[in-house]
Amino acid sequence: MQMHMQRETMTRAVIAARVYAMTTTVLFGAGVIFVLSVSGVRAHAALGILAVALASLLFAAPAAWMLAPRLRARLWRRGTARYYAARLIHAART
């Protein structure tokens, strides 16, 4: 049992490490859009972008850790395959 848990944790860590860069990029992009679109914050854009960069680096790690098991699951929710199959069939008929 102990070896199984270590393997699961190692797999999750590897997936999270690969997702970390993408998560950081998305968070940074959303933050920069916010900083540059709000006129009150835009006046202090240099400090705002620095804060966004640090925050994206900080918050991307837990976000990537939470996303990792979902990326490993073949079907995230029960019945998802049937839902998408029904949508494809419906789209093909119309």
Secondary structure as UniProt FT lines:
FT   HELIX           2..37
FT   HELIX           39..42
FT   TURN            43..44
FT   HELIX           45..72
FT   TURN            78..79
FT   HELIX           80..93
//
